[in-house]
Amino acid sequence: MRTLLAVCRARWRRLSSLTRDVTFVLALKVTALGILWALFFSAPLARHMSVAPDRVAERLLAPSTPSPEPANALR
C-alpha cells in the first residue's frame, strides 16, 4: 500500500502547470491573509478598547431614529 504522501505527489504531478500555479498562489494568499488577521485584527490594541458583546448587540439592534433634515434642504 502506498503512503498518503506518495499518493498526493502522484496526483500533484498529474495536474497541469496552470492548476499547480493557481493552487500555489491561492495557498500563498490564504497564508498572507491569516498572518495579517493575526497581526492586526485578532485582538483589540488595549484592554480599555474592548466592548462587551451585549452592548454591541444592543446598539446594533436598537431602532434608529431618522436624522432631522436641515431647513434649507433641496428637494
C-alpha positions in Angstrom: 0.0 0.0 0.0 1.3 3.4 -1.0 1.7 6.1 1.6 -0.5 9.1 1.6 2.4 11.3 0.7 3.2 9.2 -2.4 -0.5 9.4 -3.5 -0.5 13.2 -3.1 2.7 13.6 -5.0 1.4 11.4 -7.9 -1.8 13.4 -8.0 0.1 16.7 -7.9 2.3 15.7 -10.9 -0.8 14.8 -13.0 -2.1 18.4 -12.7 -1.4 20.9 -15.4 1.1 23.6 -14.7 -1.6 26.3 -14.6 -3.6 24.4 -12.0 -0.5 24.0 -9.8 0.4 27.7 -10.2 -3.2 28.8 -9.2 -3.2 26.4 -6.3 0.1 27.7 -5.1 -1.0 31.4 -5.4 -4.2 30.7 -3.6 -2.4 28.9 -0.7 0.0 31.8 -0.5 -2.8 34.4 -0.4 -4.7 32.4 2.3 -1.5 32.3 4.4 -0.9 36.0 3.9 -4.4 36.9 4.9 -4.1 34.7 8.0 -0.9 36.4 9.0 -2.5 39.9 8.5 -5.5 38.9 10.6 -3.4 37.6 13.4 -1.3 40.7 13.4 -3.9 43.4 13.1 -7.4 42.0 13.8 -7.2 39.2 16.3 -7.4 41.3 19.5 -8.0 44.9 20.5 -5.0 47.1 20.9 -5.6 47.8 24.6 -7.9 46.4 27.3 -9.8 49.6 27.6 -10.8 49.3 23.9 -12.8 46.1 24.3 -16.6 46.3 24.4 -18.9 43.8 26.0 -20.8 41.8 23.3 -24.2 42.6 24.8 -23.6 46.3 24.5 -22.6 45.9 20.8 -25.8 43.8 20.2 -27.9 46.4 22.0 -26.5 49.2 19.9 -26.8 47.3 16.6 -30.4 46.0 17.2 -31.8 49.3 18.6 -34.2 51.1 16.3 -32.6 54.1 14.7 -34.2 57.5 14.7 -34.1 59.3 11.4 -31.7 62.3 11.4 -33.6 65.6 11.0 -33.3 67.3 7.6 -31.9 70.8 7.5 -34.5 73.5 6.9 -32.8 74.6 3.7 -32.5 71.1 2.1 -33.2 70.9 -1.6 -35.9 68.5 -2.8 
